[in-house]
Amino acid sequence: MATPDDTAVRVALWRAMHVQVDPPPHVLEDEIGLRLAAPGAGWRDRPDMDPHATSGYRGAIVSRARFIEDLVAEQAGRGVTQYVILGAGLDTFAQRRPEIAANLRVFEVEQPGPQAWKRQRLIELGYGIPDWLRLVPVDFEASESWWERLSAAGFDSDRPAVIVSTGVTMYLTKDATAATLRQIAGLAPGSTLAMTFLLPIELVDDVDRPGRQAADDGARASGTPFISLYTPQEMLALAREAGFRDAQHVSGTQLAERYFAERTDGLRPSTGEDLLLATT
């Protein structure tokens, strides 16, 4: 059985690191992803877990996750009942926030192998798969239609939804992302998309550029290079051309101001990944 990819595991471990090494208040509390991944006793000694060298990435990961969870809670409060996570990886919203999730239908879209592994781990750890959590396996490499698989799993395109995609667009062609945007823009009025995108390196703060270059090099060396980068203006134009009624750019700096302004420990998210927030 396929295991989750290295990126999904790293994100889960950084989320746990935030709880374990950063003082409260925590932007996000998530050690369930760590339990799922079960990386072994020495995981905190890994070079990519260095608490100082990777603090900016850790901050960026928990700030984007918190922003999305706040968005989902807000939309659920307005009566939206569907939440779709594209490229769900080791997302743990359903396990950590059942008081919100149980009032939604949560669809996790992921490659079949890693998703089967996650299903097994959720059962082994006693979380189970409640009826409102729909695991939707989609073989993207075989060009399966995630849209068709989502509908088959019970998604109702005539009712509003929150659709989220984090850490995905850099691996897709711009044409593929534009096609996805067109599909989502056709959802019921009142639907919301939150999608992250990587900035060109020249738009990254000087202090963060060496780390970003290292990430670029590492992605290329592992066979999953970053193939699509966007300026905020490019991403907003794509969303508007796709047909969204409203499109906004949410910068990493805005997230830092929202979630880190009162911190005294110096923890701040690194720059380089921003969000598109678009509504139908």
C-alpha atoms as an extended CHARMM CRD file, in Angstrom:
* protein
*
       280  EXT
         1         1  MET       CA              0.0000000000        0.0000000000        0.0000000000  PROA      1               0.0000000000
         2         2  ALA       CA              1.3180000000        3.4570000000       -0.9090000000  PROA      2               0.0000000000
         3         3  THR       CA              2.2390000000        5.7660000000        1.9370000000  PROA      3               0.0000000000
         4         4  PRO       CA              1.6900000000        9.5460000000        2.0550000000  PROA      4               0.0000000000
         5         5  ASP       CA              4.2460000000       11.5850000000        0.1570000000  PROA      5               0.0000000000
         6         6  ASP       CA              7.1240000000       13.2730000000        1.9350000000  PROA      6               0.0000000000
         7         7  THR       CA              5.5430000000       16.7190000000        1.6510000000  PROA      7               0.0000000000
         8         8  ALA       CA              2.3250000000       15.6220000000        3.3840000000  PROA      8               0.0000000000
         9         9  VAL       CA              4.2930000000       14.0410000000        6.2190000000  PROA      9               0.0000000000
        10        10  ARG       CA              6.5310000000       17.0940000000        6.5970000000  PROA      10              0.0000000000
        11        11  VAL       CA              3.4940000000       19.3830000000        6.8730000000  PROA      11              0.0000000000
        12        12  ALA       CA              1.9660000000       17.1240000000        9.5460000000  PROA      12              0.0000000000
        13        13  LEU       CA              5.2120000000       17.0880000000       11.5210000000  PROA      13              0.0000000000
        14        14  TRP       CA              5.6440000000       20.8660000000       11.3250000000  PROA      14              0.0000000000
        15        15  ARG       CA              2.1250000000       21.2860000000       12.6780000000  PROA      15              0.0000000000
        16        16  ALA       CA              3.0180000000       19.0500000000       15.6100000000  PROA      16              0.0000000000
        17        17  MET       CA              6.3360000000       20.8690000000       16.1010000000  PROA      17              0.0000000000
        18        18  HSD       CA              4.4290000000       24.1280000000       16.5470000000  PROA      18              0.0000000000
        19        19  VAL       CA              2.6400000000       22.6260000000       19.5540000000  PROA      19              0.0000000000
        20        20  GLN       CA              5.7480000000       20.9720000000       20.9610000000  PROA      20              0.0000000000
        21        21  VAL       CA              8.4080000000       23.6900000000       20.6190000000  PROA      21              0.0000000000
        22        22  ASP       CA              6.6220000000       27.0460000000       20.2850000000  PROA      22              0.0000000000
        23        23  PRO       CA              5.1000000000       28.6330000000       23.4070000000  PROA      23              0.0000000000
        24        24  PRO       CA              1.3490000000       29.1940000000       23.5750000000  PROA      24              0.0000000000
        25        25  PRO       CA             -0.9210000000       30.5770000000       22.3750000000  PROA      25              0.0000000000
        26        26  HSD       CA             -0.6980000000       28.1790000000       19.4560000000  PROA      26              0.0000000000
        27        27  VAL       CA             -2.0040000000       29.3350000000       16.0810000000  PROA      27              0.0000000000
        28        28  LEU       CA             -3.1880000000       25.7640000000       15.4450000000  PROA      28              0.0000000000
        29        29  GLU       CA             -3.1240000000       22.7060000000       17.6920000000  PROA      29              0.0000000000
        30        30  ASP       CA             -2.6060000000       19.5460000000       15.6690000000  PROA      30              0.0000000000
        31        31  GLU       CA             -0.7120000000       16.4980000000       16.8630000000  PROA      31              0.0000000000
        32        32  ILE       CA             -3.1170000000       14.0420000000       15.2330000000  PROA      32              0.0000000000
        33        33  GLY       CA             -1.2160000000       14.2590000000       11.9450000000  PROA      33              0.0000000000
        34        34  LEU       CA              1.8820000000       13.1830000000       13.8700000000  PROA      34              0.0000000000
        35        35  ARG       CA             -0.0320000000       10.1870000000       15.2430000000  PROA      35              0.0000000000
        36        36  LEU       CA             -1.1430000000        9.2580000000       11.7350000000  PROA      36              0.0000000000
        37        37  ALA       CA              2.3490000000        9.5450000000       10.2770000000  PROA      37              0.0000000000
        38        38  ALA       CA              4.0050000000        7.6910000000       13.1970000000  PROA      38              0.0000000000
        39        39  PRO       CA              7.4990000000        8.7320000000       12.0410000000  PROA      39              0.0000000000
        40        40  GLY       CA              9.4750000000        7.0160000000       14.7950000000  PROA      40              0.0000000000
        41        41  ALA       CA             11.2320000000        8.2500000000       17.9200000000  PROA      41              0.0000000000
        42        42  GLY       CA             13.9450000000       10.3390000000       16.2570000000  PROA      42              0.0000000000
        43        43  TRP       CA             11.7410000000       12.4190000000       13.9970000000  PROA      43              0.0000000000
        44        44  ARG       CA             12.5640000000       15.7190000000       15.7190000000  PROA      44              0.0000000000
        45        45  ASP       CA             16.2500000000       15.2000000000       14.9160000000  PROA      45              0.0000000000
        46        46  ARG       CA             15.6070000000       15.3210000000       11.1650000000  PROA      46              0.0000000000
        47        47  PRO       CA             17.3330000000       18.2890000000        9.4510000000  PROA      47              0.0000000000
        48        48  ASP       CA             13.9780000000       19.5260000000        8.0830000000  PROA      48              0.0000000000
        49        49  MET       CA             12.6190000000       19.6390000000       11.6470000000  PROA      49              0.0000000000
        50        50  ASP       CA             15.3510000000       21.9250000000       13.0230000000  PROA      50              0.0000000000
        51        51  PRO       CA             13.2410000000       24.1830000000       15.2820000000  PROA      51              0.0000000000
        52        52  HSD       CA             15.1870000000       27.3390000000       14.4110000000  PROA      52              0.0000000000
        53        53  ALA       CA             16.0830000000       26.8510000000       10.7510000000  PROA      53              0.0000000000
        54        54  THR       CA             12.5530000000       25.8290000000        9.7550000000  PROA      54              0.0000000000
        55        55  SER       CA             10.5550000000       28.1490000000       12.0220000000  PROA      55              0.0000000000
        56        56  GLY       CA              9.3800000000       30.3030000000        9.1080000000  PROA      56              0.0000000000
        57        57  TYR       CA              8.0040000000       27.3100000000        7.2290000000  PROA      57              0.0000000000
        58        58  ARG       CA              6.3470000000       26.0520000000       10.4060000000  PROA      58              0.0000000000
        59        59  GLY       CA              4.7390000000       29.4460000000       10.8740000000  PROA      59              0.0000000000
        60        60  ALA       CA              3.5430000000       29.5520000000        7.2610000000  PROA      60              0.0000000000
        61        61  ILE       CA              2.0140000000       26.0730000000        7.4630000000  PROA      61              0.0000000000
        62        62  VAL       CA              0.0530000000       26.7340000000       10.6550000000  PROA      62              0.0000000000
        63        63  SER       CA             -1.0810000000       30.2040000000        9.5420000000  PROA      63              0.0000000000
        64        64  ARG       CA             -2.5560000000       28.9770000000        6.2540000000  PROA      64              0.0000000000
        65        65  ALA       CA             -4.2330000000       26.0630000000        8.0650000000  PROA      65              0.0000000000
        66        66  ARG       CA             -5.7090000000       28.3810000000       10.6850000000  PROA      66              0.0000000000
        67        67  PHE       CA             -6.9660000000       30.7970000000        8.0180000000  PROA      67              0.0000000000
        68        68  ILE       CA             -8.7360000000       27.9700000000        6.2220000000  PROA      68              0.0000000000
        69        69  GLU       CA            -10.2770000000       26.5740000000        9.3990000000  PROA      69              0.0000000000
        70        70  ASP       CA            -11.5430000000       30.0170000000       10.3430000000  PROA      70              0.0000000000
        71        71  LEU       CA            -13.0300000000       30.3030000000        6.8550000000  PROA      71              0.0000000000
        72        72  VAL       CA            -14.7480000000       26.9090000000        7.0840000000  PROA      72              0.0000000000
        73        73  ALA       CA            -16.1660000000       27.7340000000       10.5250000000  PROA      73              0.0000000000
        74        74  GLU       CA            -17.4400000000       31.0870000000        9.2400000000  PROA      74              0.0000000000
        75        75  GLN       CA            -19.0760000000       29.5420000000        6.1550000000  PROA      75              0.0000000000
        76        76  ALA       CA            -20.6020000000       26.7100000000        8.1890000000  PROA      76              0.0000000000
        77        77  GLY       CA            -22.1130000000       29.3810000000       10.4310000000  PROA      77              0.0000000000
        78        78  ARG       CA            -23.7420000000       30.8510000000        7.3340000000  PROA      78              0.0000000000
        79        79  GLY       CA            -25.3440000000       27.5450000000        6.4400000000  PROA      79              0.0000000000
        80        80  VAL       CA            -22.8380000000       26.0760000000        3.9840000000  PROA      80              0.0000000000
        81        81  THR       CA            -22.8760000000       22.2930000000        4.4270000000  PROA      81              0.0000000000
        82        82  GLN       CA            -20.1720000000       20.9840000000        2.0510000000  PROA      82              0.0000000000
        83        83  TYR       CA            -16.3820000000       21.1760000000        2.4560000000  PROA      83              0.0000000000
        84        84  VAL       CA            -14.0220000000       19.7800000000       -0.1880000000  PROA      84              0.0000000000
        85        85  ILE       CA            -10.2820000000       19.3560000000        0.4140000000  PROA      85              0.0000000000
        86        86  LEU       CA             -8.3440000000       18.8360000000       -2.8230000000  PROA      86              0.0000000000
        87        87  GLY       CA             -5.0800000000       17.0130000000       -2.1660000000  PROA      87              0.0000000000
        88        88  ALA       CA             -6.0490000000       16.2950000000        1.4440000000  PROA      88              0.0000000000
        89        89  GLY       CA             -2.8260000000       14.5380000000        2.4620000000  PROA      89              0.0000000000
        90        90  LEU       CA             -2.7920000000       14.1380000000        6.2480000000  PROA      90              0.0000000000
        91        91  ASP       CA             -5.4270000000       16.7940000000        6.9100000000  PROA      91              0.0000000000
        92        92  THR       CA             -7.0090000000       16.2650000000       10.3370000000  PROA      92              0.0000000000
        93        93  PHE       CA             -9.8490000000       18.8050000000       10.4010000000  PROA      93              0.0000000000
        94        94  ALA       CA            -12.4680000000       16.0440000000       10.6380000000  PROA      94              0.0000000000
        95        95  GLN       CA            -10.7750000000       14.4910000000       13.6640000000  PROA      95              0.0000000000
        96        96  ARG       CA             -9.8630000000       17.7130000000       15.5000000000  PROA      96              0.0000000000
        97        97  ARG       CA            -12.9920000000       19.7710000000       14.8720000000  PROA      97              0.0000000000
        98        98  PRO       CA            -15.9070000000       17.3160000000       14.9100000000  PROA      98              0.0000000000
        99        99  GLU       CA            -18.1730000000       19.9700000000       16.4390000000  PROA      99              0.0000000000
       100       100  ILE       CA            -18.0050000000       21.7590000000       13.0690000000  PROA      100             0.0000000000
       101       101  ALA       CA            -17.2800000000       18.8490000000       10.7390000000  PROA      101             0.0000000000
       102       102  ALA       CA            -20.2390000000       16.7500000000       11.8880000000  PROA      102             0.0000000000
       103       103  ASN       CA            -22.5820000000       19.4640000000       10.6030000000  PROA      103             0.0000000000
       104       104  LEU       CA            -20.9170000000       19.3340000000        7.1840000000  PROA      104             0.0000000000
       105       105  ARG       CA            -20.2690000000       16.7540000000        4.5410000000  PROA      105             0.0000000000
       106       106  VAL       CA            -16.4670000000       16.7090000000        4.3200000000  PROA      106             0.0000000000
       107       107  PHE       CA            -14.9170000000       15.3690000000        1.1070000000  PROA      107             0.0000000000
       108       108  GLU       CA            -11.1990000000       14.5270000000        1.1070000000  PROA      108             0.0000000000
       109       109  VAL       CA             -9.8540000000       14.1180000000       -2.4380000000  PROA      109             0.0000000000
       110       110  GLU       CA             -6.5150000000       12.3090000000       -2.6780000000  PROA      110             0.0000000000
       111       111  GLN       CA             -4.5640000000        9.7330000000       -4.6760000000  PROA      111             0.0000000000
       112       112  PRO       CA             -5.9330000000        6.2050000000       -4.0750000000  PROA      112             0.0000000000
       113       113  GLY       CA             -2.8320000000        4.6400000000       -2.4710000000  PROA      113             0.0000000000
       114       114  PRO       CA             -2.0950000000        7.2910000000        0.1630000000  PROA      114             0.0000000000
       115       115  GLN       CA             -5.8040000000        7.6440000000        0.8930000000  PROA      115             0.0000000000
       116       116  ALA       CA             -6.2300000000        3.8950000000        1.4840000000  PROA      116             0.0000000000
       117       117  TRP       CA             -3.2600000000        4.0900000000        3.8640000000  PROA      117             0.0000000000
       118       118  LYS       CA             -4.8680000000        7.0270000000        5.7150000000  PROA      118             0.0000000000
       119       119  ARG       CA             -8.2190000000        5.2200000000        5.9300000000  PROA      119             0.0000000000
       120       120  GLN       CA             -6.4730000000        2.2660000000        7.5560000000  PROA      120             0.0000000000
       121       121  ARG       CA             -4.5860000000        4.5080000000       10.0120000000  PROA      121             0.0000000000
       122       122  LEU       CA             -7.7790000000        6.3600000000       11.0310000000  PROA      122             0.0000000000
       123       123  ILE       CA             -9.4260000000        3.0250000000       11.8120000000  PROA      123             0.0000000000
       124       124  GLU       CA             -6.3490000000        1.7000000000       13.6620000000  PROA      124             0.0000000000
       125       125  LEU       CA             -6.2120000000        4.8210000000       15.8480000000  PROA      125             0.0000000000
       126       126  GLY       CA             -9.9080000000        4.6000000000       16.7010000000  PROA      126             0.0000000000
       127       127  TYR       CA            -11.1400000000        7.6440000000       14.7890000000  PROA      127             0.0000000000
       128       128  GLY       CA            -13.0480000000        5.6170000000       12.2240000000  PROA      128             0.0000000000
       129       129  ILE       CA            -14.7300000000        7.0510000000        9.1340000000  PROA      129             0.0000000000
       130       130  PRO       CA            -18.0260000000        8.7260000000       10.1240000000  PROA      130             0.0000000000
       131       131  ASP       CA            -20.7510000000        8.9460000000        7.5110000000  PROA      131             0.0000000000
       132       132  TRP       CA            -20.1920000000       12.6920000000        7.0500000000  PROA      132             0.0000000000
       133       133  LEU       CA            -16.5310000000       12.1350000000        6.0730000000  PROA      133             0.0000000000
       134       134  ARG       CA            -16.2220000000       11.0220000000        2.4570000000  PROA      134             0.0000000000
       135       135  LEU       CA            -12.7890000000        9.8290000000        1.3190000000  PROA      135             0.0000000000
       136       136  VAL       CA            -12.7080000000       10.3110000000       -2.4460000000  PROA      136             0.0000000000
       137       137  PRO       CA             -9.8430000000        8.4720000000       -4.1960000000  PROA      137             0.0000000000
       138       138  VAL       CA             -8.8450000000       10.0440000000       -7.5070000000  PROA      138             0.0000000000
       139       139  ASP       CA             -5.9510000000        8.8650000000       -9.6690000000  PROA      139             0.0000000000
       140       140  PHE       CA             -4.7640000000       12.2130000000      -11.0130000000  PROA      140             0.0000000000
       141       141  GLU       CA             -1.8600000000       10.5720000000      -12.8500000000  PROA      141             0.0000000000
       142       142  ALA       CA             -4.3590000000        8.5040000000      -14.8600000000  PROA      142             0.0000000000
       143       143  SER       CA             -6.2990000000       11.7100000000      -15.6180000000  PROA      143             0.0000000000
       144       144  GLU       CA             -9.3390000000       10.5890000000      -13.6350000000  PROA      144             0.0000000000
       145       145  SER       CA            -11.9230000000       13.3370000000      -13.2300000000  PROA      145             0.0000000000
       146       146  TRP       CA            -11.9790000000       14.4640000000       -9.6050000000  PROA      146             0.0000000000
       147       147  TRP       CA            -15.2190000000       16.2450000000      -10.4280000000  PROA      147             0.0000000000
       148       148  GLU       CA            -16.9550000000       13.0050000000      -11.4350000000  PROA      148             0.0000000000
       149       149  ARG       CA            -15.5960000000       11.0950000000       -8.4400000000  PROA      149             0.0000000000
       150       150  LEU       CA            -16.7190000000       13.8910000000       -6.1250000000  PROA      150             0.0000000000
       151       151  SER       CA            -20.2630000000       13.7670000000       -7.4970000000  PROA      151             0.0000000000
       152       152  ALA       CA            -20.3250000000        9.9820000000       -7.1550000000  PROA      152             0.0000000000
       153       153  ALA       CA            -19.3650000000       10.3900000000       -3.4840000000  PROA      153             0.0000000000
       154       154  GLY       CA            -22.4450000000       12.5250000000       -2.8360000000  PROA      154             0.0000000000
       155       155  PHE       CA            -21.3140000000       16.0740000000       -3.5810000000  PROA      155             0.0000000000
       156       156  ASP       CA            -24.2170000000       18.2990000000       -4.6650000000  PROA      156             0.0000000000
       157       157  SER       CA            -23.0270000000       20.9410000000       -7.1410000000  PROA      157             0.0000000000
       158       158  ASP       CA            -26.3230000000       22.8060000000       -6.7370000000  PROA      158             0.0000000000
       159       159  ARG       CA            -25.5570000000       23.6360000000       -3.1000000000  PROA      159             0.0000000000
       160       160  PRO       CA            -22.8320000000       26.0250000000       -1.8910000000  PROA      160             0.0000000000
       161       161  ALA       CA            -19.5030000000       24.5980000000       -0.7750000000  PROA      161             0.0000000000
       162       162  VAL       CA            -16.0950000000       25.5610000000        0.5230000000  PROA      162             0.0000000000
       163       163  ILE       CA            -13.3260000000       24.2000000000       -1.7110000000  PROA      163             0.0000000000
       164       164  VAL       CA             -9.7460000000       24.2590000000       -0.4690000000  PROA      164             0.0000000000
       165       165  SER       CA             -6.4810000000       23.4850000000       -2.2470000000  PROA      165             0.0000000000
       166       166  THR       CA             -3.1860000000       24.0490000000       -0.4240000000  PROA      166             0.0000000000
       167       167  GLY       CA              0.2910000000       23.2260000000       -1.6540000000  PROA      167             0.0000000000
       168       168  VAL       CA             -0.9140000000       21.9210000000       -5.0160000000  PROA      168             0.0000000000
       169       169  THR       CA             -0.8170000000       24.6060000000       -7.7340000000  PROA      169             0.0000000000
       170       170  MET       CA              2.9820000000       24.7030000000       -7.9790000000  PROA      170             0.0000000000
       171       171  TYR       CA              2.9760000000       21.1150000000       -9.2470000000  PROA      171             0.0000000000
       172       172  LEU       CA              0.2990000000       21.6640000000      -11.9340000000  PROA      172             0.0000000000
       173       173  THR       CA              0.4620000000       23.3810000000      -15.2920000000  PROA      173             0.0000000000
       174       174  LYS       CA             -1.2090000000       26.7640000000      -15.4670000000  PROA      174             0.0000000000
       175       175  ASP       CA             -3.7110000000       25.2970000000      -17.9410000000  PROA      175             0.0000000000
       176       176  ALA       CA             -4.6710000000       22.5820000000      -15.4400000000  PROA      176             0.0000000000
       177       177  THR       CA             -5.1780000000       25.1410000000      -12.6790000000  PROA      177             0.0000000000
       178       178  ALA       CA             -7.2350000000       27.3510000000      -15.0080000000  PROA      178             0.0000000000
       179       179  ALA       CA             -9.4510000000       24.3640000000      -15.8590000000  PROA      179             0.0000000000
       180       180  THR       CA             -9.9600000000       23.6030000000      -12.1580000000  PROA      180             0.0000000000
       181       181  LEU       CA            -10.8460000000       27.2420000000      -11.5000000000  PROA      181             0.0000000000
       182       182  ARG       CA            -13.4610000000       27.1620000000      -14.2800000000  PROA      182             0.0000000000
       183       183  GLN       CA            -15.0660000000       24.0590000000      -12.7770000000  PROA      183             0.0000000000
       184       184  ILE       CA            -15.2190000000       25.5370000000       -9.2790000000  PROA      184             0.0000000000
       185       185  ALA       CA            -16.4800000000       28.9070000000      -10.5670000000  PROA      185             0.0000000000
       186       186  GLY       CA            -19.5070000000       27.0220000000      -11.9150000000  PROA      186             0.0000000000
       187       187  LEU       CA            -20.5870000000       25.9100000000       -8.4490000000  PROA      187             0.0000000000
       188       188  ALA       CA            -23.6970000000       27.2030000000       -6.7190000000  PROA      188             0.0000000000
       189       189  PRO       CA            -23.6810000000       30.9100000000       -5.7830000000  PROA      189             0.0000000000
       190       190  GLY       CA            -22.2120000000       31.4500000000       -2.3360000000  PROA      190             0.0000000000
       191       191  SER       CA            -19.4290000000       28.9000000000       -2.8100000000  PROA      191             0.0000000000
       192       192  THR       CA            -15.8990000000       29.8410000000       -1.7210000000  PROA      192             0.0000000000
       193       193  LEU       CA            -12.4790000000       28.7230000000       -2.9490000000  PROA      193             0.0000000000
       194       194  ALA       CA             -9.2780000000       29.1180000000       -0.9290000000  PROA      194             0.0000000000
       195       195  MET       CA             -6.1950000000       28.1210000000       -2.9060000000  PROA      195             0.0000000000
       196       196  THR       CA             -2.5050000000       28.6650000000       -2.1980000000  PROA      196             0.0000000000
       197       197  PHE       CA              0.0500000000       29.5750000000       -4.8380000000  PROA      197             0.0000000000
       198       198  LEU       CA              3.8060000000       30.0700000000       -4.8800000000  PROA      198             0.0000000000
       199       199  LEU       CA              5.2500000000       33.4630000000       -5.7640000000  PROA      199             0.0000000000
       200       200  PRO       CA              8.1600000000       33.9400000000       -8.1810000000  PROA      200             0.0000000000
       201       201  ILE       CA             11.3410000000       34.0280000000       -6.1370000000  PROA      201             0.0000000000
       202       202  GLU       CA             11.9220000000       37.7230000000       -6.8700000000  PROA      202             0.0000000000
       203       203  LEU       CA              8.7380000000       38.5150000000       -4.8860000000  PROA      203             0.0000000000
       204       204  VAL       CA              9.9370000000       36.5850000000       -1.8430000000  PROA      204             0.0000000000
       205       205  ASP       CA             11.4300000000       38.6470000000        1.0090000000  PROA      205             0.0000000000
       206       206  ASP       CA             15.2310000000       38.7600000000        0.8650000000  PROA      206             0.0000000000
       207       207  VAL       CA             15.6090000000       36.9310000000        4.1760000000  PROA      207             0.0000000000
       208       208  ASP       CA             13.4940000000       34.0210000000        2.9120000000  PROA      208             0.0000000000
       209       209  ARG       CA             15.0730000000       33.6090000000       -0.5380000000  PROA      209             0.0000000000
       210       210  PRO       CA             17.8620000000       31.1550000000        0.4110000000  PROA      210             0.0000000000
       211       211  GLY       CA             15.3110000000       28.8330000000        2.0000000000  PROA      211             0.0000000000
       212       212  ARG       CA             13.0140000000       29.1220000000       -0.9650000000  PROA      212             0.0000000000
       213       213  GLN       CA             15.8660000000       28.3560000000       -3.3620000000  PROA      213             0.0000000000
       214       214  ALA       CA             16.6950000000       25.2860000000       -1.2970000000  PROA      214             0.0000000000
       215       215  ALA       CA             13.0440000000       24.2040000000       -1.4810000000  PROA      215             0.0000000000
       216       216  ASP       CA             13.0510000000       24.6840000000       -5.2630000000  PROA      216             0.0000000000
       217       217  ASP       CA             16.2370000000       22.6160000000       -5.5780000000  PROA      217             0.0000000000
       218       218  GLY       CA             14.9040000000       19.9030000000       -3.2870000000  PROA      218             0.0000000000
       219       219  ALA       CA             11.6320000000       19.6250000000       -5.1870000000  PROA      219             0.0000000000
       220       220  ARG       CA             13.5160000000       19.2770000000       -8.4700000000  PROA      220             0.0000000000
       221       221  ALA       CA             15.8980000000       16.6790000000       -7.0480000000  PROA      221             0.0000000000
       222       222  SER       CA             13.0090000000       14.5850000000       -5.7220000000  PROA      222             0.0000000000
       223       223  GLY       CA             11.3460000000       14.4950000000       -9.1450000000  PROA      223             0.0000000000
       224       224  THR       CA              8.4690000000       16.8190000000       -8.2560000000  PROA      224             0.0000000000
       225       225  PRO       CA              9.6750000000       20.2330000000       -9.4600000000  PROA      225             0.0000000000
       226       226  PHE       CA              7.6960000000       23.4320000000       -8.9940000000  PROA      226             0.0000000000
       227       227  ILE       CA              6.4040000000       24.0750000000      -12.5100000000  PROA      227             0.0000000000
       228       228  SER       CA              3.9720000000       26.9770000000      -11.9660000000  PROA      228             0.0000000000
       229       229  LEU       CA              4.5680000000       30.1870000000      -10.0540000000  PROA      229             0.0000000000
       230       230  TYR       CA              2.2020000000       33.1700000000       -9.9960000000  PROA      230             0.0000000000
       231       231  THR       CA              2.2660000000       36.8330000000       -9.1900000000  PROA      231             0.0000000000
       232       232  PRO       CA             -0.8370000000       37.8590000000       -7.2230000000  PROA      232             0.0000000000
       233       233  GLN       CA             -2.0400000000       39.7890000000      -10.2660000000  PROA      233             0.0000000000
       234       234  GLU       CA             -1.7440000000       36.6830000000      -12.4590000000  PROA      234             0.0000000000
       235       235  MET       CA             -3.7140000000       34.5370000000      -10.0300000000  PROA      235             0.0000000000
       236       236  LEU       CA             -6.4590000000       37.1450000000       -9.6280000000  PROA      236             0.0000000000
       237       237  ALA       CA             -6.7170000000       37.4510000000      -13.4200000000  PROA      237             0.0000000000
       238       238  LEU       CA             -7.0300000000       33.6530000000      -13.7640000000  PROA      238             0.0000000000
       239       239  ALA       CA             -9.8380000000       33.5870000000      -11.1880000000  PROA      239             0.0000000000
       240       240  ARG       CA            -11.7330000000       36.4160000000      -12.8440000000  PROA      240             0.0000000000
       241       241  GLU       CA            -11.3380000000       34.8780000000      -16.3000000000  PROA      241             0.0000000000
       242       242  ALA       CA            -12.6640000000       31.6080000000      -14.8650000000  PROA      242             0.0000000000
       243       243  GLY       CA            -15.8680000000       33.3930000000      -13.8660000000  PROA      243             0.0000000000
       244       244  PHE       CA            -15.6350000000       33.9990000000      -10.1210000000  PROA      244             0.0000000000
       245       245  ARG       CA            -17.8340000000       36.8390000000       -8.9160000000  PROA      245             0.0000000000
       246       246  ASP       CA            -15.1760000000       38.0960000000       -6.5240000000  PROA      246             0.0000000000
       247       247  ALA       CA            -11.4640000000       37.3230000000       -6.1380000000  PROA      247             0.0000000000
       248       248  GLN       CA             -9.0950000000       38.5290000000       -3.4070000000  PROA      248             0.0000000000
       249       249  HSD       CA             -5.4000000000       38.1240000000       -2.7370000000  PROA      249             0.0000000000
       250       250  VAL       CA             -4.4830000000       37.1770000000        0.8430000000  PROA      250             0.0000000000
       251       251  SER       CA             -0.7590000000       37.6060000000        1.4160000000  PROA      251             0.0000000000
       252       252  GLY       CA              1.4360000000       35.7870000000        3.8810000000  PROA      252             0.0000000000
       253       253  THR       CA              2.0940000000       39.1850000000        5.4440000000  PROA      253             0.0000000000
       254       254  GLN       CA             -1.6250000000       39.6070000000        6.1510000000  PROA      254             0.0000000000
       255       255  LEU       CA             -1.7050000000       36.1880000000        7.8310000000  PROA      255             0.0000000000
       256       256  ALA       CA              1.3300000000       37.1580000000        9.9180000000  PROA      256             0.0000000000
       257       257  GLU       CA             -0.4470000000       40.3110000000       11.0730000000  PROA      257             0.0000000000
       258       258  ARG       CA             -3.6240000000       38.3890000000       11.8620000000  PROA      258             0.0000000000
       259       259  TYR       CA             -2.1600000000       35.4570000000       13.7860000000  PROA      259             0.0000000000
       260       260  PHE       CA              1.3400000000       36.4300000000       14.9740000000  PROA      260             0.0000000000
       261       261  ALA       CA              1.1910000000       40.1390000000       15.8610000000  PROA      261             0.0000000000
       262       262  GLU       CA              1.0100000000       39.5740000000       19.6150000000  PROA      262             0.0000000000
       263       263  ARG       CA              3.7320000000       36.9200000000       19.7820000000  PROA      263             0.0000000000
       264       264  THR       CA              6.8900000000       37.7280000000       21.7080000000  PROA      264             0.0000000000
       265       265  ASP       CA              8.9220000000       34.6690000000       20.6760000000  PROA      265             0.0000000000
       266       266  GLY       CA              9.8110000000       35.9620000000       17.2030000000  PROA      266             0.0000000000
       267       267  LEU       CA              7.8750000000       33.2380000000       15.3780000000  PROA      267             0.0000000000
       268       268  ARG       CA              6.7210000000       34.5460000000       11.9950000000  PROA      268             0.0000000000
       269       269  PRO       CA              5.6790000000       32.7890000000        8.7940000000  PROA      269             0.0000000000
       270       270  SER       CA              8.0950000000       32.8750000000        5.8900000000  PROA      270             0.0000000000
       271       271  THR       CA              6.9910000000       34.6480000000        2.7130000000  PROA      271             0.0000000000
       272       272  GLY       CA              6.5560000000       33.0610000000       -0.6930000000  PROA      272             0.0000000000
       273       273  GLU       CA              3.1730000000       31.3460000000       -0.5710000000  PROA      273             0.0000000000
       274       274  ASP       CA              0.0030000000       33.4290000000       -0.7760000000  PROA      274             0.0000000000
       275       275  LEU       CA             -3.7100000000       32.6330000000       -1.0310000000  PROA      275             0.0000000000
       276       276  LEU       CA             -6.4390000000       33.2250000000       -3.5430000000  PROA      276             0.0000000000
       277       277  LEU       CA             -9.8460000000       33.6760000000       -1.9120000000  PROA      277             0.0000000000
       278       278  ALA       CA            -12.6240000000       33.6040000000       -4.5110000000  PROA      278             0.0000000000
       279       279  THR       CA            -16.4130000000       33.4120000000       -4.3720000000  PROA      279             0.0000000000
       280       280  THR       CA            -19.0930000000       32.4450000000       -6.8710000000  PROA      280             0.0000000000
